[in-house]
Structure formats: structure tokens, C-alpha cells
Amino acid sequence: MDWKPHAAALARAVVRPSSPWYQPVVDTPRHLYVPAWFTAGPEGWTRTDGPADEEAWARAAYTDQTLVTQVGPHHADRAGPRPVAGAPTSSSTLPSLVVSMLTLGELSEGHRLLDVGTGTGYSSALACARLGDSAVTTVDVDRYLTEAAADRLASIGQHPMVVTQDATEELPDEYDRIVSMVSVPRIPASWLSALRPEGRLVTTIAGTGLILTADKTDDGGATGRIEWDRAAFMQTRSGADYPPRLDALFQKIRAQEGKGVGVSPFPVLDIMQAWEVWSALTLHAPGIEHRTGIDDNGTRTSWMLHADGSWARAETMPDTRTATVHQGGPRRLYDLLDQIRWHWIENGELPVYGARVVIAPNGTTTLSRGSWTLTL
């Protein structure tokens, strides 16, 4: 494949020519990092083999899009022609977001970088092109991912340190910058221990669209803010797959009458598309699983499920602006959602974006903005 014109076109689409990340995008053959990927369909995730159709391969690899490379424990490199089921567990993130995260890291020559979440190795390749191999360490919990990424990096002459381990555990070195391409529920204490004085970390908060940047402080903690930009990554995991979805609870309550039945003044919301509301809800009640559906009559339904047994189901009929809400379990999840939506309407915004961040040396992370404060 004559990939260089494609990489140059991708660079023009995702980064300004004046950016120090422009040339790394131009010089990096992204297609080598994604020789196969999955596409979602009605029967599951279907594998696409890149070399089988080089034109389609180039079009996919050099478009600013995320390519899912692993579903559950099934990696596209090793999958057969039959569709697989599950949730994505690794991908080649859209290049514009990778560049944005690296840019927020404020990297310069001489900095040592820890790239958290090796994935395909593309972010490490960009970092090596900018900083040099010896300045880059990349870590992932999945051995196949690290081994495949190391091979692909080596194929273009790059040899960063590639480590297979849980990134939330003790890290193998010290770094000036930690940039994470996976999300965390709070900042691991190991990151702060490994971050050098005046070091900087960049990550996203699990289950939200919030990017957190923070600079190390003299006490071993860090201070920073939630950026105004938004992004979401897969969450860190400790095994080959994420914990199973709450399918049993969903089947139990899918059409069940709730112990608490009420009417919301708001129509059903696709929470996952309302980033500000979704992020605020996750901060206040982490771990909620969201599902939505529309029946043949046009009734919109949303379900909220939690591992503690709490659940909610809301339905908005066609041509109505309210929702009938059924709730059960120890907490009233939909009441919390409505409180957040009222705050949004009454104040014109939620306090999550732009919030100040204070991180203690043990990783305890507190967000605040105005009179609002919350500890993860």
C-alpha cells in the first residue's frame, strides 16, 4: 500500500500543521497497527481483514474514526468469519482524540512519557516519532495487545519499553508525563508515585465524558481541572474482559411494575448522548448501566440498572413530553437523574466541565466548582 498520501491527508484532517504532532501523524503508517477490525451489526461484531481489500483498509485506517480491534476476549487478529458478541475491550481510537490527549500532556523533547493503554500501539508510535523510543514506555494489562503492538512498532524501527501489567499497580519507572488512553474511576496512587516533580498527567474519568489534567504538587498529590473538551475511553480492566452486563436484572425488570411509580416532567432522554448529564450522573452514582429502546408504536423507553439491585424504567409515549417512571431496589436512580436535569435547566449548565481538581497523594480525587464539590 502507498500509505503516505493517506497519512498526510489524515494529518491535515486532525491536527494543525503548526502542531508538533503534525509530522508524527504524517510519518506513522496507521494501517499497520490495524490489520483487522470489528464492525457492529445485527448479529454481532463482524471481522474485516485489511489486506484482503487494500482500498477499504486505507479508507478505514486513514479516516478519523475509532476502529474496534477486540470484543470481549476476542481479538480481530485471531477471530474467524463468524460474528462475536460482547463489549469492545480494545480499539484504535480516532486519531484526533489521540492527538488531543497527547497535546494536553504538554510534552516536550527530554520528557519521559508513560502511555497508559497500549492498545494497537498507534499512540506509542506517535510519541516515539516525537520524543524518541527511549523516552516512551507503554503499558497494557493484555499480553496479546502488548506483544502485537511491540511487533508492529518494531516493524517501523521503533522500540519503546512495552510492559504488560495492570496500569493501576506499581509502575516500572518514573515519568515526566502520564497520558492515559483508558479511563479510570479515580487517579491511581501509583501514578502519583511514578510522576516526577512538576510532572503532568492526563486521563478521562470512567463512565463520563470528562478529561482530567493535573500537575504534580510538592506534597505528592496534584492539582488541575476538568477540561472543557469532552472525550470517553474504555475503562481500565484487570482481566481479559469486563464484568458481565446486568442481563439477569434487565430481564427481571424489563416490564416489571415498580414499587415506586411516578411521572417525570421530562421526556425520556438518551443519557449516553447527553454528555454533561451523563457525566454528572456517573459522578454522583457510578456504575449505572443504561439501555434504551423504541417500540413499533414509537414509545421511547430507557432503563437504568445498577449492581446493587437498583433499577428504573421510564417510558415516553408518542406526542407526549412527560415520562412514566417505575423504580425499584435500594435507590431511586431516576429521581437522581431528574434532580440533575432540573439543575441543568435552572442554571443553564452543570458544574462538571471546568471544575477544579485536587488529588491527594493516595489518589483521592475531589472536584469542585463554585459551591459544588464531590469526591470520587
HELIX and SHEET records of a PDB file:
HELIX    1   1 LYS A    4  VAL A   14  1                                  11    
HELIX    2   2 TYR A   22  ASP A   27  1                                   6    
HELIX    3   3 ARG A   30  TYR A   33  1                                   4    
HELIX    4   4 GLY A   50  ALA A   52  5                                   3    
HELIX    5   5 GLU A   54  ALA A   61  1                                   8    
HELIX    6   6 PRO A   95  LEU A  104  1                                  10    
HELIX    7   7 TYR A  122  LEU A  131  1                                  10    
HELIX    8   8 ASP A  133  ALA A  135  5                                   3    
HELIX    9   9 ARG A  143  SER A  155  1                                  13    
HELIX   10  10 ALA A  189  ALA A  194  1                                   6    
HELIX   11  11 ASP A  247  ILE A  253  1                                   7    
HELIX   12  12 ILE A  271  GLN A  273  5                                   3    
HELIX   13  13 TRP A  275  HIS A  284  1                                  10    
HELIX   14  14 LEU A  333  ASN A  347  1                                  15    
SHEET    1   A 2 ALA A  36  GLY A  41  0                                        
SHEET    2   A 2 GLY A  44  ASP A  49 -1                                        
SHEET    1   B 3 HIS A  74  HIS A  75  0                                        
SHEET    2   B 3 LEU A  67  VAL A  71 -1                                        
SHEET    3   B 3 PRO A  88  SER A  92 -1                                        
SHEET    1   C10 MET A 161  THR A 164  0                                        
SHEET    2   C10 VAL A 136  ASP A 140  1                                        
SHEET    3   C10 LEU A 113  VAL A 116  1                                        
SHEET    4   C10 TYR A 175  VAL A 184  1                                        
SHEET    5   C10 LEU A 195  ILE A 205  1                                        
SHEET    6   C10 LEU A 210  LYS A 216 -1                                        
SHEET    7   C10 ALA A 222  ARG A 230 -1                                        
SHEET    8   C10 ARG A 356  ILE A 359 -1                                        
SHEET    9   C10 THR A 365  ARG A 369 -1                                        
SHEET   10   C10 TRP A 372  THR A 375 -1                                        
SHEET    1   D 5 GLY A 260  SER A 264  0                                        
SHEET    2   D 5 ALA A 323  GLY A 328 -1                                        
SHEET    3   D 5 TRP A 311  THR A 316 -1                                        
SHEET    4   D 5 ARG A 300  LEU A 305 -1                                        
SHEET    5   D 5 GLU A 289  ILE A 294 -1                                        
END                                                                             
